Amino acid sequence: MTTKLAPAALHTQMIALFYLSISLGTAVAGWVAQFYDPTNEVPYFALLGAIAIGIGVLVLISAKPILKLMKGVR
């Protein structure tokens, strides 16, 4: 999908951005892991839940504009 949507001159850069997003997710997971405490797991799972809800809201807000920009590419 990354190369289907990218301009022909930017295929490699779009793949690089894809891998950058994976590394960003891994970095955030490492940062969130510092909040895990086996004696009190509530802050850790509350933060994970808040992040999931926040990302879900962003996806819902941006879904229609992104689909409009895709112009039928599936």
C-alpha positions as CSV (number, residue, x, y, z in Angstrom):
1,M,0.0,0.0,0.0
2,T,2.9,2.3,0.8
3,T,4.3,2.2,-2.8
4,K,0.8,2.2,-4.4
5,L,0.0,5.6,-2.8
6,A,3.4,7.2,-3.2
7,P,4.6,9.2,-6.2
8,A,6.9,7.2,-8.4
9,A,9.9,9.3,-7.4
10,L,9.3,8.7,-3.6
11,H,8.8,4.9,-3.3
12,T,12.0,4.4,-1.3
13,Q,11.4,7.3,1.0
14,M,7.9,6.0,1.8
15,I,9.2,2.6,2.7
16,A,11.7,4.3,4.9
17,L,8.9,6.2,6.6
18,F,7.0,2.9,7.1
19,Y,10.0,1.5,8.9
20,L,10.5,4.7,10.9
21,S,6.9,4.3,12.1
22,I,7.7,0.8,13.3
23,S,10.8,2.1,15.2
24,L,8.8,4.9,16.7
25,G,6.2,2.3,18.0
26,T,9.1,0.2,19.5
27,A,10.5,3.3,21.2
28,V,7.1,4.2,22.7
29,A,6.7,0.6,23.9
30,G,10.1,0.8,25.6
31,W,9.2,4.2,27.2
32,V,5.9,2.8,28.5
33,A,7.6,-0.3,29.9
34,Q,9.2,1.8,32.6
35,F,5.8,2.3,34.2
36,Y,5.3,-1.5,34.8
37,D,5.5,-2.5,38.4
38,P,4.5,-6.0,39.4
39,T,3.2,-4.8,42.7
40,N,1.0,-2.1,41.2
41,E,0.0,-2.8,37.5
42,V,-2.8,-0.2,37.4
43,P,-0.7,2.8,36.1
44,Y,0.9,0.7,33.4
45,F,-2.4,-0.7,32.0
46,A,-4.1,2.6,32.4
47,L,-1.4,4.3,30.3
48,L,-1.7,1.5,27.7
49,G,-5.5,2.0,27.6
50,A,-5.2,5.8,27.3
51,I,-2.7,5.5,24.4
52,A,-5.0,3.0,22.6
53,I,-8.1,5.2,23.1
54,G,-6.1,8.2,21.9
55,I,-4.9,6.5,18.8
56,G,-8.4,5.1,18.1
57,V,-9.9,8.6,18.2
58,L,-7.2,9.9,15.9
59,V,-7.9,7.1,13.4
60,L,-11.7,7.8,13.5
61,I,-11.1,11.5,12.9
62,S,-8.7,11.0,10.1
63,A,-10.3,8.0,8.3
64,K,-12.6,9.9,6.0
65,P,-10.0,12.5,4.9
66,I,-7.4,9.8,4.3
67,L,-9.8,7.7,2.2
68,K,-10.7,10.8,0.2
69,L,-7.1,11.4,-0.5
70,M,-6.5,7.8,-1.6
71,K,-9.1,8.2,-4.4
72,G,-10.1,4.5,-4.7
73,V,-6.6,2.9,-4.3
74,R,-7.2,-0.4,-2.4
